[in-house]
Amino acid sequence: MATQAAFYERFERHAGGVGLKGTSTHYCPGCGHGLAHKYIAETLGELGIADRTVTVSPVGCSVFLYYYLDTGNTQAAHGRAPAVAIGHKLANPESIVISYQGDGDLASIGLAEIMGAAQTGIPISVIFVNNAIYGMTGGQLAPTSLVGQKTATSPYGRGHLEGLPLKMAELIAQMDAPVYVERVALFDAKNRVKAKKAIKKGIKAQVDRKGFTFVEVLAECPTHLGVTPPEAEKWVKEMMLPVYPLGVKKDLLAERDWGTLPAPTFEPAEVAAVVGAGAEAPQRFAQGFPQTAWGDDIALKLAGSGGDGAQTAALLLARAAIHEGFDATHIPSYGPESRGGTSYADVHVAAHEVGSPAAPKPHVLIAFNGPSLTKFGPAVAPGGVLLHDTSVAGEVPAVADGVRVVGVPFTKIAAELGYPITKSIVALGALAGATNLLPKESFLTAIRVQLGGKKASLLAVNEAAFAAGFEAAQPAN
């Protein structure tokens, strides 16, 4: 009896799974990704491991793997799939983890990640689709583009200034830790059979706890070559093979055995001991989760330019919430702040569990400068609170219905205290005063913990800054 491949029965995300598109991929005619998907899906079915497999696909055409494979899946940031894959493997050693990446992703922005992952040797399987071009993003020069190849960013052909093509299979194979490295192609039936065997061998090696495996697949991209699918197959055979010779580059499967990865612990006491936390529970001051109209998952955004302290305030806010026993997340985003733009941090405070750490429509915004106020002020949710530094950001943009605008001169207050760097603490005091999100002592405890040790001498002025911000945010009598 044939084993069913690990595809979804219908591809719901492709045109809603309706008609022919419900059983076909969206890839361009002649694209190699469809065949690579097929061989992975067949392998998972044949080995009976689909239900314990996690695929990791990052930015690029490879990102759409989750449309089609009925497995666990994580989307990774550009180039970071190997790091995410290692996280999955260490968190759940019995899982089968596949990092599926293209050449622009793996060999360019993700070069450090793939090298680090390969040298650890941790048993994950990497499928590397090399079509010598940035496919999804517009046909730019890739690290694997050929000498003389014309692309969107090398219109006269790749020359010395663009560097020579990067041979990833050879690079990975010369490292000590990987156990199996092979390069295959898809341009004819014979090589497709070999490609399927190599992919299966690389994945089965993980099932057998052998170690890190890497299969490079030379694939066609007719769209950006500007040719027909048969012509693209011919181009791969005649142009790519002399640069990227096929075959096994390394095979130590018979002599290597990684063994069993240690099972991780998720017991709070053991985790706390690892990070150096004390056994005693922190003192709590809140009588329960904040009673607001914002529900049991409150989103906040703190934004400013470099040096404003938005990130510091966000971290202290998240810690204060965690000390109270709530779930809290803090996600920093560093934009071009060193050049006068805006960086920000998204914070969530939830009664039980944060759903998503992003805060595109925050219930509370703390704006430390004018660009942040202009950019994020209109996004504050109806009924929310907008806190801004009137010392530098006085003009408030149009906001949603019911948004309460509270202006506090963070910078001026901090300067009058003689410590301009405390304006982030002034802002936290203003947040406490304007929203009653957490008791004052919750914030002050987080500040005291943060300033313990070498910074203890600054505790008094920071407490004064918090008190001043709290007072300034109180409604006028």
C-alpha positions in Angstrom: 0.0 0.0 0.0 1.4 3.4 -1.0 2.2 5.8 1.8 0.5 9.1 1.6 2.7 12.2 1.2 2.5 14.8 3.9 0.6 17.3 1.9 -2.6 19.0 2.9 -5.5 17.4 1.1 -6.4 20.9 -0.2 -4.2 23.9 -0.2 -6.6 26.2 1.6 -4.2 29.2 1.6 -3.9 29.1 -2.2 -7.0 30.8 -3.7 -9.0 29.4 -0.7 -8.4 25.9 -1.8 -11.0 26.2 -4.6 -10.8 24.3 -7.9 -7.6 23.3 -9.5 -5.6 25.7 -7.3 -6.7 23.8 -4.3 -4.5 20.9 -5.4 -1.6 22.7 -7.1 1.2 25.0 -5.9 1.4 28.7 -6.7 5.0 28.5 -8.0 5.9 29.7 -11.4 5.9 27.0 -14.2 9.2 25.2 -14.1 10.2 26.4 -10.6 12.2 23.9 -8.7 10.5 24.5 -5.3 7.5 22.4 -6.3 9.7 19.3 -6.8 11.6 19.9 -3.6 8.3 20.2 -1.7 7.2 16.9 -3.3 10.3 15.0 -2.3 10.1 16.3 1.3 6.4 15.5 1.6 7.0 12.0 0.2 9.9 11.4 2.5 7.9 12.4 5.6 5.1 10.1 4.5 7.4 7.1 3.8 9.2 7.5 7.1 6.0 8.0 9.0 7.3 11.1 10.7 5.0 13.9 9.5 3.2 14.3 12.8 6.5 15.0 14.6 8.1 17.2 12.0 8.6 20.9 12.2 9.6 22.8 9.1 11.2 26.2 9.3 10.9 28.5 6.3 12.2 32.1 6.2 11.9 35.0 3.7 12.0 34.2 0.0 10.1 31.8 -2.2 10.8 29.1 0.5 8.5 30.9 2.9 5.4 29.3 1.3 6.3 25.8 2.4 3.7 26.1 5.1 1.0 26.4 2.5 1.5 22.8 1.5 3.1 20.6 4.1 0.8 19.2 6.8 3.5 19.5 9.6 4.4 21.9 12.3 5.9 25.1 10.8 7.6 28.2 12.0 8.3 31.3 9.9 11.7 32.7 10.6 13.2 36.1 10.0 15.4 36.4 6.9 18.4 34.1 7.2 17.6 32.9 10.7 16.0 29.6 10.0 18.9 27.5 11.2 18.9 29.3 14.6 15.1 28.8 14.9 15.5 25.1 13.9 18.1 24.5 16.6 15.7 26.1 19.1 12.9 23.7 18.1 15.3 20.7 18.2 16.6 21.5 21.7 13.1 22.3 23.0 11.7 19.0 21.7 14.6 16.5 20.9 12.2 13.9 19.5 11.0 16.3 16.8 12.3 16.1 13.2 13.3 19.6 12.2 13.9 20.7 8.6 15.3 24.1 7.7 14.2 24.9 4.1 16.0 27.8 2.6 16.9 29.5 -0.7 20.3 30.8 -1.8 19.7 34.5 -1.1 18.5 33.7 2.4 20.9 31.0 3.5 24.1 32.1 1.7 23.7 35.9 2.2 22.0 37.3 5.2 21.9 33.9 6.9 25.5 32.9 6.3 26.5 33.3 9.9 23.5 31.3 11.1 24.1 28.3 8.8 27.8 28.2 9.6 27.1 28.3 13.3 24.4 25.6 13.0 26.6 23.4 10.9 29.5 23.6 13.3 27.4 22.6 16.3 26.4 19.5 14.5 23.1 19.4 16.2 20.8 16.9 14.3 18.7 19.1 12.0 18.2 18.6 8.2 18.9 21.6 5.9 17.4 21.6 2.4 19.1 24.4 0.4 17.4 25.4 -2.9 20.0 27.1 -5.1 18.5 28.8 -8.2 21.3 31.4 -8.4 18.9 34.4 -8.0 16.8 36.2 -5.4 13.5 34.9 -6.7 10.8 36.4 -4.6 12.2 39.9 -4.1 12.8 40.9 -7.7 15.7 38.9 -9.3 18.7 40.5 -7.6 22.2 39.1 -7.5 22.5 36.2 -5.1 25.7 34.9 -3.5 25.4 31.9 -5.9 24.8 33.8 -9.1 27.2 32.9 -11.8 30.0 35.0 -13.2 28.6 37.0 -16.1 25.0 36.4 -15.0 22.8 39.4 -15.5 20.4 40.2 -12.6 18.4 43.2 -11.4 21.5 44.4 -9.5 24.2 43.3 -11.9 22.7 44.4 -15.2 26.1 44.1 -17.0 26.7 40.6 -15.5 28.4 39.5 -12.4 32.1 40.6 -12.4 35.0 40.8 -10.0 33.5 43.7 -8.1 30.5 41.5 -7.2 32.7 38.6 -6.0 32.7 35.0 -7.1 29.9 32.5 -6.6 29.7 30.9 -3.1 29.9 27.1 -3.1 27.9 26.3 0.0 28.0 22.5 -0.2 31.8 22.5 -0.3 31.9 25.1 2.5 29.7 23.1 4.8 31.4 19.8 3.9 34.9 21.0 5.0 33.6 21.7 8.5 34.1 19.0 11.1 30.6 18.6 12.6 28.3 17.9 9.6 27.8 14.2 8.8 26.3 14.3 5.3 26.5 16.9 2.5 25.3 16.3 -1.0 24.5 18.5 -4.1 21.8 17.3 -6.4 19.8 18.8 -9.4 16.4 18.6 -10.9 16.9 19.2 -14.7 16.1 15.6 -15.8 14.4 12.4 -14.5 17.6 10.7 -13.5 18.7 13.6 -11.4 15.3 14.0 -9.9 15.5 10.4 -8.6 18.9 11.2 -7.1 17.5 14.4 -5.5 14.7 12.5 -3.8 17.1 9.9 -2.5 19.4 12.6 -1.1 16.6 14.5 0.6 15.3 11.3 2.1 18.8 10.3 3.2 19.4 13.6 4.9 16.1 13.5 6.8 16.5 9.8 7.8 19.9 10.6 9.2 18.1 12.9 11.7 15.6 10.1 12.5 18.6 7.9 13.2 20.2 10.6 15.4 23.3 10.9 13.2 23.9 14.6 13.2 23.7 17.7 10.9 22.9 17.1 7.3 22.9 19.5 4.3 21.4 18.8 0.8 21.9 21.5 -1.8 19.4 21.4 -4.7 20.2 23.1 -8.0 16.9 24.4 -9.1 15.4 26.3 -12.0 14.0 29.9 -12.0 12.6 30.4 -15.5 11.0 33.7 -14.5 14.1 35.6 -13.6 16.2 33.9 -16.3 13.6 35.0 -18.8 13.4 31.7 -20.5 11.0 28.7 -20.8 11.1 25.8 -18.3 13.0 23.5 -20.7 15.5 26.3 -21.5 15.9 26.8 -17.7 16.7 23.1 -17.2 19.3 23.3 -20.0 20.8 26.4 -18.3 21.2 24.6 -15.0 22.8 21.6 -16.7 25.2 23.6 -18.9 25.9 26.7 -16.9 25.5 25.7 -13.2 27.1 22.3 -13.1 30.6 23.4 -14.1 30.5 25.8 -11.1 28.5 23.6 -8.8 29.5 19.9 -9.5 27.0 17.4 -8.3 27.6 14.6 -5.9 28.3 13.6 -2.3 30.7 16.1 -0.6 30.7 14.3 2.7 29.2 11.1 4.2 30.1 10.1 7.7 26.8 8.5 8.5 28.3 5.1 9.0 30.8 6.3 11.6 29.0 9.1 13.4 26.3 8.9 16.1 25.1 12.0 17.8 23.2 10.1 20.4 20.3 11.3 22.5 19.9 15.0 23.0 19.2 15.9 26.7 15.6 16.6 27.4 14.9 20.2 28.4 13.3 21.2 31.6 10.4 23.6 31.8 9.9 23.3 35.6 9.8 26.9 36.9 12.1 26.2 39.9 14.8 24.6 37.8 14.6 27.3 35.1 14.8 30.0 37.8 18.0 28.3 39.2 19.6 28.3 35.8 19.1 32.1 35.3 20.1 32.9 38.9 16.7 33.9 40.2 16.0 33.5 43.9 13.6 30.9 45.3 11.4 33.4 47.1 8.4 34.9 45.3 8.6 38.6 44.6 6.5 40.9 46.6 3.2 41.8 44.9 1.2 44.9 45.3 -1.7 44.6 42.8 -5.0 43.3 44.0 -5.6 41.7 40.6 -5.3 42.3 36.9 -5.8 46.0 35.9 -9.5 46.7 35.6 -9.7 48.7 32.3 -11.9 48.7 29.3 -9.0 47.1 27.4 -9.6 43.5 28.4 -7.2 41.0 29.7 -4.4 41.6 27.2 -3.2 45.2 27.3 -0.9 46.5 24.5 1.5 49.4 24.9 4.0 51.0 22.6 6.9 53.2 23.9 8.7 55.1 21.1 11.5 57.7 20.8 14.9 58.3 19.3 18.2 56.8 20.5 18.9 57.8 24.1 15.4 58.7 25.0 15.0 55.6 27.1 12.0 54.0 25.5 13.6 50.6 25.6 14.6 51.0 29.2 11.1 52.0 30.2 9.6 49.2 28.3 11.8 46.6 30.0 11.0 47.9 33.4 7.3 47.9 32.6 7.4 44.3 31.5 9.4 43.3 34.6 7.0 45.1 36.9 4.1 43.2 35.3 5.9 39.8 35.6 6.6 40.5 39.3 2.9 40.9 39.8 2.3 37.4 38.3 1.0 38.5 34.9 2.3 37.4 31.6 4.2 40.1 29.8 6.3 40.5 26.7 8.8 43.2 25.6 9.8 43.3 21.9 12.3 46.0 20.9 12.5 47.4 17.4 15.5 49.4 16.5 15.0 51.5 13.4 17.2 54.3 12.1 17.1 56.1 15.5 20.8 57.0 15.3 19.9 59.1 12.3 17.0 60.9 13.8 14.2 58.5 13.3 12.2 56.4 15.7 12.8 53.2 17.6 10.1 51.6 19.6 9.3 48.8 22.0 6.0 46.8 22.1 4.9 45.6 25.5 1.9 43.4 26.3 0.6 42.7 29.8 -1.9 39.9 30.0 -3.9 38.3 32.8 -3.1 34.8 31.5 -1.1 34.6 28.3 0.0 37.1 25.7 -1.5 36.3 22.3 0.8 38.3 20.0 3.7 40.4 21.3 3.2 43.0 18.6 1.2 46.2 19.3 0.2 47.8 16.0 -2.8 49.4 17.7 -1.7 50.0 21.2 -4.1 50.8 24.1 -1.3 53.1 25.5 1.3 55.0 23.6 4.3 56.8 25.3 5.9 59.1 22.7 9.3 60.5 23.7 9.7 62.7 20.6 7.8 64.4 17.8 8.4 61.8 15.0 7.1 59.0 17.4 4.0 61.1 18.3 3.3 61.7 14.6 3.9 58.2 13.5 2.1 56.2 16.2 -0.4 58.7 17.7 -3.1 57.9 15.1 -2.7 54.2 15.7 -3.8 54.3 19.4 -6.9 52.3 19.8 -10.2 54.1 20.5 -10.5 54.7 24.2 -6.8 54.4 24.7 -4.3 56.8 26.3 -1.6 58.8 24.6 1.2 60.1 26.8 3.7 62.4 25.2 6.7 64.6 26.2 5.5 68.2 25.9 9.1 69.4 26.2 9.9 68.2 22.6 6.6 66.9 21.1 3.7 69.3 21.6 1.7 69.0 18.4 -0.7 66.1 18.7 -2.0 64.5 15.4 -5.6 63.5 14.9 -6.4 60.5 17.1 -9.2 57.9 17.4 -12.4 58.6 19.2 -12.1 58.5 23.0 -8.3 58.6 23.1 -7.2 60.6 26.2 -4.1 62.7 25.5 -1.9 63.4 28.5 1.1 65.8 28.1 3.9 65.6 30.5 7.3 67.4 30.1 9.5 64.3 30.6 12.7 66.0 29.4 12.1 69.2 31.4 11.4 67.3 34.6 14.5 65.1 34.3 16.7 68.2 33.5 15.4 70.0 36.6 16.3 67.0 38.7 19.9 67.3 37.3 19.8 63.9 35.6 18.4 64.2 32.0 18.8 60.4 31.6 16.0 59.8 34.0 13.3 61.0 31.6 12.4 57.3 30.9 11.6 56.9 34.6 9.6 60.2 34.6 7.6 58.6 31.7 7.0 55.4 33.8 5.7 57.6 36.7 3.4 59.4 34.2 2.2 56.1 32.9 1.3 55.0 36.5 -0.4 58.3 37.2 -2.4 58.4 34.0 -3.6 54.8 33.8 -3.3 53.1 37.2 -2.1 50.2 35.1 0.0 48.9 38.1 0.5 50.2 41.6 3.3 52.7 42.1 5.2 50.2 44.2 5.2 47.7 41.4 7.2 50.1 39.2 9.4 51.2 42.0 10.3 47.6 42.9 11.3 46.9 39.3 13.4 50.1 39.3 15.1 49.1 42.6 16.0 45.6 41.3 17.3 47.1 38.1 19.5 49.7 39.9 20.9 47.2 42.4 24.6 46.9 42.9 26.8 49.4 41.1 23.8 51.7 40.2 22.4 51.9 43.7 23.6 55.4 44.1 21.2 56.5 41.5 18.2 55.0 43.2 17.1 58.1 45.1 17.1 60.4 42.0 15.2 57.7 40.0 12.6 57.4 42.7 12.3 61.2 42.6 11.9 61.1 38.8 9.1 58.5 39.1 7.3 60.6 41.7 7.5 63.7 39.6 6.2 62.0 36.5 3.3 60.5 38.5 2.3 63.8 40.0 2.6 65.6 36.6 0.1 63.1 35.0 -2.6 63.6 37.6 -5.7 65.4 36.4 -5.8 69.1 37.2 -8.2 69.9 40.1 
